[in-house]
């Protein structure tokens, strides 16, 4: 009943039941850090850096769920344990419990300290070890990486060994603290860092770290208790504002005020452009339980105009935050008045690719396929069938993280890379070309947590072949994760801008995506104009002629701007560091002899506002329509046809339970081939 569109025509008692169910499902009590194993996988990254990650990720092969013993073994094998800050080591033998040498953390009285505890077992009999809610049995030769959270004036870690408590030597040195008061006119993201690079947080805040290792919290009036010393304070509000930075020294018992007066770098609203992140997980395992208040505070602090919080499974049959999705659907979340937040869905098949669903009016009951431990373990139905169902209930559907990077040598061509994977279940957007040709998806995330350059190559091939899909962005931020690379970045660290006019709503955002009035970015402002027409527009011309293309950009570091016609490079500019700090623009005349799709791409260097390795932005195309004919570039069409051919082989080779359904899949492949091969004057 909570999935009905409206309740106005229901009897009063039924309407009240529906309203109560929705309210109950929207509450933080129905959310939470759903238990899977993200916390134990993320813990080594948080405490020891990325040395153990490659070993850890290899354990995900064939949907295998890792244990804390697996994680700890990887950490021991790949890390210098003596270099892990604050690590407490405990050895269990037949003779008893031995606490090994460790370095003490220094913290102010009243501050929570997360203490990593590495337990190593050399006992000849299994031993049960517990810290807080974590408990497991270790056998000889096994390790466990656990964690204790020391509050108030606590200094020691207490571990239960077969039910008996054992206290460590002092793991934390407590000192008298000072207070930093952080204020701003609007909610923003604050980072407080000491000389050693350690992060400090307000009491009660979600302690999170971005991809660059900076701890952060959101608010407009915060107090942070710190040990005496020197601190760097940084305030940021998404991509549109210049960061504020202060360096100050405080003494024990002292107080220091930091007021952040953030000024704009650029103002998209003035031109009718509004930001959105289509792929944000409130809870996806991990250390934190994130409710609506936390999620929307982060949204406000990032200046993110619209946020799509997606429910999703995680290899298993459990779907995180599905209650919120069912309750809210296309209803704006309570409390997100001026900056709308909505509940959506990430539909997951790791062979075909993942899609985000924005604005579904009903729950069609589809969440995933193809996970061995999931509710649907086979790769049926095919993605295009699920996408069609989502669109039938009003949603826009877009492919997430289309192409992932590879380690070591790899084919440069995206088709060869994606279709030649030896690890086929890596969630790349293999069905994107098929589903876009069938008209059941609306967008491709050119910016995400994946390989943006490769994703953009795939996107340009698609639009060059005549496929009408928008360039969008979905961060895949997982707000419940504390420290796990880009996944623990804040929402909106990549974002799309949609041209929606004086404001943005779910409906206006959907309309802009369907029309292709979008630009995606991880920080730079990029805008394309062709003879007065922007992304998503049709420019009708009579060939042969020339058109004037204008590109504008705002960013900090050096960068290159490229104009593309389909997959072909049409023009590029190289711009030095600092030349676009206050805006940059350039013009070029493009000859037109046939229909085309013109996109702009910005590839930059390091940028202080970019939570990734480099600055990047990409536009949707301006469509050059010649005598009523739309683009259909022969080389891009051939590339997409080859993609479909390889896809058919790939699905037959790797699909689970698909063989009796391949005739149906073949029919859709044939329909897509026929569309791509149609004469250009018959294209709509």
N, C-alpha and C positions, 0 to 999 in steps of 0.2 A: 504493500500500500504506500510505502514511503517513496515509491518511484513514480507516482502519478504526477502529471504536469501541474495541475491546479486542484485545489480542494474547495473552491468557492461553491460548487454545486452539490457538495456532499452534505448529508445531514450533519447537524452541529456536532453531535457526539463523535461521528467519524472524522470530521475535520479536525477536532481537537486531538483525537488519537494520532492522526497523521502528523499534525504539528508537533506533538510531544515526541513522537518517534524521531522526527527530523532533528529536533533540538537535542535529544539524547545522543544521537549518532554524531552530531557535530561537536559534542563536548570533548575536552581533552581526555576525559576518563575512558572514552572509547578508542583512543589512540594509544600510542606507546611504542617503545623500542622493542618491537616484536622479536622474540628470540629466534634467531637463526644462528649465524656464526660470524657476522660482520665485525662484532666487537673484538673477538680474539684474533681475527685476521688483521684488523686495523691497528691493534695494540703494538706490534713490533715497529710499524712505521712511525707511530706516535713517539715511542721512546727511543728508537734506535736508528731512525732514518730508513732509507729504501734498500739497504744492502740485502735484506732477506726476502724482498718481494718476489723476485723472479722464481725463487724456490717455492714460495707460497702459492703463487698463481698456477704453477704447474699442477698443483693438487686439485684444481677444479676440473681437470679432464674427466669426461664422462659423468658430469654432474656430481662428483664425489664431494660430500660435505667434510670439511676439515675438522679435526679435533684440536683442542688446545695443546695436546702433545705434539701434533704435527707442526703447529705454529712455533712452539718453543724449540723443537728440534731444528727447524729452519733458521731460527734466530741464533741458536748456539753455533750452527755450522757456518753462518755467513757473517757474523758480527764480532767485533772486538768488545767483549762483555765489559772490560774495564773502562771503556769509553762511553758507556751508556749512563747518562746523568742520573744520579740518585738510585741506581739499581741496588736492591737488597738481594743477597743470594743465600739460599738455604739448602743444606744437604741433609738427606734422610738416609740413615744407614741402620744396620742392626744394632749399633751401639747407641742410637738416639738421634737427636737434632743438633746440627752444627750450623751456626750463623757465620758466614764468611765475611771478609772485609768488604766494605762498601763506602762510598762517598756520601756524606750527609747533604741533603738539600737545606737551604736557608729560606725561612719564610716568616712573615710577621704573624704575631699571635692573632688567631681568629680566621686565618686564611686556609682554605682547603688545599691540600697537597695530594696529588696523585702519585703514589709510590709503586714502581714496578717491582715485583717479587719473582725471582727466578728460582723455582724449586727443582732440585735434581735428586733423583732417587737411585741409590745404590744398595737398597735393602734387598734381601733375598726373598722377602714376602711382600705382597702388595700393601700399599699404605694409602689411606684416605686423607686428603689434604683439603682444607677449607679456609677461605677468606670471605667473610660476608656471605653473600648469596652464592658464591662460586664454590663448587665442591667437585672433586674428581678423585679417582683412584689411580695411583702411579705404580708401575712395576719397575723392576731393575732396569737401568739404562734409559728411562724415560724422564722427560723434563716437562715442566708446566710454567708458562708465563702468566702469573696472576697479578692482581693490582689491589692495593688498599687505598682508601680515601681518608686521610687524616684531617679531622675537623678541629676547630677551636685551638686548644693548646696541646693536642695530641702529638706525641713525638715518636712513638714506637708502633711497629707493625705487630699484630697478633695473628698467628696462624694456628689453626687447629689441626693436630696430627692424630688421626684415629680418635677424635673427640676430645683430646687434651689440648688446652691452649698453651702456646709458646710465644713469648714476647721477644722481639728483637732488641738489640742495642738501639740507641737513639738513631732513627732514620731521618729526623728533621731537627734542625737547630732553630728554635723559636726566638725571635727578637722583637723588641718594641717597634711598632710600625709608624708610618706617616700616612697621610691621606691626600690623594689626588682627587680633586673634584673636576669633572669633565662636563661642560655644558655647551649646547648649541641651540640655535633657533628651531631646528628640525632634527628628527631622529637621524643619526648617522652611524657609521661603523668606526669604532675606536680600537686602536691597538696601543698597548702600553708595554714597552720592552726595556729591559735593563741592559747593563753593559755586557752581560754574557749572552744576550739574545733571548733570555727567558721571558715568557709572557706573564702578565699579571691581569687579573680580572676583577670586576665588581662582584660583591657577595651575591650569590644566587644566580649569576649569569650562566648561560650555557657556555662552557669553555670549549672553544673551537679554534682551529688553526687553518689558515688558507694554504694554497699550494706552495707559497714561498716560505712557509714556516712561521708566519706572523699570527699570533693569537689575536682574537677579535671578539668584540661584543657590541651590541647595538643599543642605542638609547640617546636621549637628549639631555639627561641630568643624571650622571653616574658618579659613584664614589668608589675609588679603588684604594685598598689598604696595601702598602708596600713596605719592604724593609728600607732603611735609610740608604740613599745612594742617588745615582744619576739615571734619569729615565728619558726615553724618547717617546713622545705621545703623537700619534697620527690619527687624524679624523678624515674619513672619506665618505662621500655619498654617491656611490655608483660612478658612472662614466661621465656624467655631465658637469661635475664640479671639480675645481682645483683642490687637491688635498691640502689640509692644514697640518703642519708639523711643528712641534715644540720640543726643545731639550731643556730639562730642568733638574735641579738637585734638591733633595729634601732631607731633612734631619728627623731623627726619632721624635715623635710627638708633634711634628709640624704638619701644616696643611698648605697645599698649593692649588691654585685655580688655573684651569686651562679652558679658555673660551674659543671655540672654533667658529670663525666667521667664513663660511664657505662661499666662494664666488663661482659663477658659472664659467665653464669652458665653452659651451655651446648650448643653444636653447631650441631643441627640436619642436617643442610645443608651439613656438611662434610660427612654425611652418606647417603645423598640422600633423606632426609625427609623434607617436606615442609608443612607449616601450613595453615589451612583454617577454616573459620567459615561459615557454610552453611545456617544460619538462623539469619539474621540481618535485622531489620526494620529501614529504614531511618526515616520515619514518620509513627506514629501510634497514632494519637491524641497527647495530651500533650501540653507542653508549648512552645516548640521550633519548628521552621521551618528549616529543615535540608536539605541542598543541597549537591551536589556531592563533593564540595570542603571540607565541614565539615566532611562528612562521610569518605572520603579518607584520610584526615588529621588524624582522629582517627585511621584508619587502619594502617597508617605509624607509628603513635606513639605507637601502640601496637605491632609492628614488625610482623604483620599478613600478611602472604604472599599472600593469596587470600581471597576475601570476596564476599559472595553472598547476595546482598541486595534484600529482598523479598517484593513484593507487597502482600497485604492481606486485606480482609474485616475485619470488627470489629462488628459482630452481624448484621449489616445493609447491604443494597445493595451497599453502597459505598466501593470502593476498593482503599486503599491508594497507591499512587505511581504507579497506573496501567499504566499511560502514559509512565513512564520510562521503565517499563517492555515491553510494546509493541514496544517502539522505539529501545531499545537496544538488547533485547533477548540474543543471544549468542555472540554479539559484545562486546568486552571489553570497559568499560567506558572510555571516554577521560580523560587523565591525570593520569591514573593508569598504567603507563608503566612498571616499574619494579615489582610492587606489584599489580597484576591484581584485578580489581573489576568488578563484573558482576551483571546484574539485573535478578532476579529469581522470584519465586512465592511461597507463602504458600497457598496450597489448603486446605480449612478448612471444616470439618464436625465434630461437637462436639460429636456425638455419635460414629462414626467409628474411629476418630482420624485425626490428621493433618499430611500433608506431605509437605516437602520442595522440590521444583523443581529447579534443577540446570542445566542450559545449554540448555533450550528449543530453537529450531530454529524457531518455530512459536508459535503464540498465538492460542491455541485450543479453547479458549472461556470458559474455566472452571475455576471458582474461589472459589466457596463454594456451599454447600447444607445444608439444615436443620436448617437455622436460620429463626425464625418466621418473622423477619423484613428484611430478605435478599432477593436477587433476585430469589433464589430457596429455598422455605420454606420447601419442603419435603426432605426426606433422599434418594432421587433417582436423579441421578444414584448412584450406589454403588461405594465405593472408588476404587475397583480394575478396574472398567471401566475407571475412570478418570486417574488412574495411567498408564494404558495401553496406553491411548491417549498421555500422556506426554512423555512416553518412545518412542512412535512411531515418535516423532519429535526430538529425540536425547537426551532427558534429562535423568539425573539420578534422582531417586526418593527415598526419605528416610522419615521414620516416625520420627516426632518431639516429644519432651517431652513425652515419652511413658507411664510412670506411675507417678502419682502425690502422694505426701504424704497425710496423713490423720491426723486429730487431735484426740487425745484420743485413745481409744482402737480400734485396727484394725487387721484383719487377717494378719498373717505373710506371708502366701502364696500369691504370686502376683496374681494368677488366681482368688482366692477367693476375694481379695481386688477389683480388677478391675471389675469383673463380678457381684459383689454384691453391687455396688454403689447404694445408694438411690438418688444420683444426677448424673444421667447417662450422661448428656451432659457436661462433664468436659474435653473433648478433649484428653482422653487417647487413646493409640494406640490399640484399640480393634480389628481392622482388620489387624494388622501387621502379625499375624501368617498366616491368610488366604492369604493375598496378596503376602507374601514371598513364600508361597507354590505354588501359581499360577505363580510365576516368574515375577511379575510386579513391585516389589520394590527392591531396591538395598542395602538399609542400614537401620539401626535403630540408633537413637541418644542415645548412652549409657550415654553421658554427655549432660546436658541441664539445663534448669531452673526447672526441675522436681526432682523426687527422683532417684538419680543416682544408688544407691544400688539396688533398686527394678527394675529399668530399665535394669540393668546388669543381674539380675536374669532371666528376660524375655528373654533377648538376648541369654544367655547361653543355655536356654531350646531350643531356636530356632536352634542354630548352632549344639547342641547335637542331634537334630532330623534330621540333614542333610540339613538344609536350608542354602543356600549360601548368606548371607547378611553381609555387612561390619559394623564394629563398627565406628560410626561417631559422630560428635559433632555439635550442633547448639545452640548458646547462647540465642536466642530470645531477644537479646538486642534491646531496642527501643530507638533510638538515640534522638528522639524528647521529651522524658520524662526526667524531671529534677531530680526527687528524688522518686523512686518507687522500692526499693529493688533491686534484681538482674536485673530487666528490665532496670534500668538506669545505669547499669554497661557498660563499653566500649565494643565494638565489640572484639571478641576473648577472652573474659574472660573464656570461655571454647572453646577449639579448637581441631580439629583433625590434625594429621600429616599423610601425604600420602607419600609413597615411590615412587617418580616420577623421580629420577635421578638428573641431573645437574641443573634443574630449574623446575618451575611449570607453567602450563597453564591450561585453562579450559579443554582442551582435555586430557592432561596427568592426571589431577585430576580425571576426570570421569573414565579413564581407571583404575586408582589405586583403586577407590571405587568399580568398578565392579569386580575387582580381589580380593578385601579384603585386600589390602596392606595398612592398616590403624591402627592407635592408637589414642585414644581420651583421653584428659586430661584437668584438670582445673589449672594445674601448674607443677606437677612433670613430669620429663622425665622418661618414662618406655619403655623398649625394651625387646622383647622375641626372643630367638633363640633356635631352636630344630635341633640339628645335622646340623648346618649351614643354616637352613631355617628360614625365618622370617614370620610375619603375612601375610596371603594370599597365602603362598606357599603350594604346595603339597609335602609331604615327602613320597616317596614310600619305603615300607619296606616289609620284609617277616617275618611273625610272626611264633613262638614267638621270640621276641628280646627285647633289651632295647635301648632307645634313651637318649641322653644327652640334658637336657633343661637348658638353661642359661638365667637368668633374670638380667637386669641392671636397676638401678634407680638413679635419682638425685632429691633430695628434702631436705627441711630443718628439719622438725619436725620428731617425731617418726612415724613409719608406719609399716604396715603389708603387705607383698606381698604374694599373693595366686596364685597357679597354679590350673586351673580347667580343667577337662576332661568332656566336655559337662557341665551338671549342677553339677557334682560331684567334691568335693574338692580333689585334688591330693597331694598337698604339700603346706606348708606355712612357712614363715620366719617372725620373729618379730625383727625390727631394731630400735635401740635407737636414740634419738634426736642427730643430728649432725653427725651421722655415714655415711650419704649419701650426705652431703653438697657438696663434691667434687666427688661424684659418688660411687656407691656400686654395687656389683655383687655377684651372688651365682649360684651354679650348683646343679642339682639333676638328678639322673638316673630314668627314668620312664619305667616300663615294658610295653610291647605292645603285646597284644594277639588278638586284634580286631581293626577295624578302629576307629579313634577317632578325636576329635577337641580339641586342647590344647590352652587355653587362659591364659593371665596373668592379674592380678588385683592388684592395689595398693590402700590401704585405709590408709590415714594418719591423723595426727592431724592438728592443726592450722599451717598455712604456711604464711609467710609475703607477698607472691605473690598471694595467692589464694583469689579470691573475692567470697567466699562462706564459709560455716561453717567448711569444712575440705578438705584436699587434696585428690584427687581421680584421677585415671587413669585406663584405660582398653584397652586391645589389641583386634584386630581381631584374629581369630584362625590360628594356623599352622595345616594343615590337614594331619593326618596320614592315608595314603592310603595303605591298606593291600591287596596284590594280586589283585589289580585293584578295590577293593571294598572301598566305602566311608562310613563315619560314619553314623550310624543310631542306636543310643542308645535307647534301648527299653523303659526305664523309661521316657526319654524326648519325644519320639514319643507318648507314652500314654498321657503325660501331654498336648502336643499340640492337640491331638485328643479331649481331654476333653475341651480344650480351644475352639475348633471349635463347639463342642456340646453346650457349654454355650453361645457362640456367637450367634448361630442360635436362641436360646430362647430369648436372650437379644434384638436382632433386632426385632423379632416379637412382643415383649412386648412394646418396647419403640420407635420404628421407626415411623416417620411421613410419611404417604402416601405410605408405602411399601407393604401393604398386597397383592395387585394385582401383585406385582413383586417378591414375596417370592419364587415362583417356580424357577425363574431364579437364585435367591440367593442360594437356596437349591442345584441346579445343580453345582454351583461353590464350595459349601461346600463339596459335594460328590466327586468332582474332587480332592480337596485338601486331603480329607481322603484317597482316592485311592492312591495318590502319597505317602503319609506318610506310608501306609501299604505295599508298594511294597517291595519285597525281596531286601536285600542290594546289591546283585550282579547285580541288574537291575537299580540301581541308576546311574545317570549321574553326 
